[in-house]
Amino acid sequence: MVEKNVFSEERAQISVELIIVLAAVVAVVLVLVSQMQATSADGSKKLKETADDVLKKIDDIK
């Protein structure tokens, strides 16, 4: 009977450690996603500015 309690405590310990690792992975993923969103927003802004500049230069040619 004592052995079963020891095994269940080990399983509980493994489960808690797994939850902690999964939480850390989720946190890292969220940070990476937010950084990618910020980068894509900056890239989109820069692309719009470049496109506007190109269109202005085309209008100047006419």
C-alpha positions as CSV (number, residue, x, y, z in Angstrom):
1,M,0.0,0.0,0.0
2,V,2.9,2.4,0.8
3,E,4.4,1.7,-2.6
4,K,1.3,2.9,-4.4
5,N,1.4,6.2,-2.5
6,V,5.0,6.7,-3.5
7,F,4.3,6.1,-7.1
8,S,1.2,8.4,-7.1
9,E,3.4,11.2,-5.6
10,E,6.0,10.7,-8.3
11,R,3.3,10.9,-10.9
12,A,2.0,14.1,-9.3
13,Q,5.5,15.5,-9.2
14,I,6.0,14.7,-12.9
15,S,2.6,16.2,-13.7
16,V,3.4,19.5,-11.9
17,E,6.8,19.7,-13.6
18,L,5.1,19.1,-17.0
19,I,2.6,21.9,-16.3
20,I,5.4,24.3,-15.4
21,V,7.4,23.4,-18.6
22,L,4.3,23.8,-20.7
23,A,3.5,27.2,-19.1
24,A,7.1,28.3,-19.9
25,V,6.8,27.2,-23.5
26,V,3.4,29.0,-23.9
27,A,5.0,32.2,-22.4
28,V,7.9,32.0,-24.9
29,V,5.5,31.5,-27.8
30,L,3.4,34.5,-26.7
31,V,6.5,36.7,-26.6
32,L,7.6,35.6,-30.0
33,V,4.2,36.1,-31.5
34,S,3.9,39.6,-30.1
35,Q,7.4,40.5,-31.4
36,M,6.4,39.1,-34.8
37,Q,3.3,41.2,-34.8
38,A,5.2,44.3,-34.0
39,T,7.8,43.6,-36.7
40,S,5.1,43.0,-39.3
41,A,3.4,46.2,-38.3
42,D,6.6,48.1,-38.7
43,G,7.3,46.4,-42.1
44,S,3.8,47.2,-43.3
45,K,4.2,50.9,-42.4
46,K,7.6,51.0,-44.2
47,L,6.1,49.3,-47.2
48,K,3.3,51.8,-47.4
49,E,5.7,54.7,-47.1
50,T,7.8,53.2,-49.9
51,A,4.8,52.7,-52.1
52,D,3.7,56.3,-51.5
53,D,7.1,57.6,-52.4
54,V,7.1,55.5,-55.6
55,L,3.7,56.8,-56.6
56,K,4.7,60.4,-56.0
57,K,7.8,59.9,-58.2
58,I,5.6,58.4,-60.9
59,D,3.3,61.5,-60.7
60,D,6.3,63.8,-60.9
61,I,7.3,62.1,-64.2
62,K,4.0,62.9,-65.8
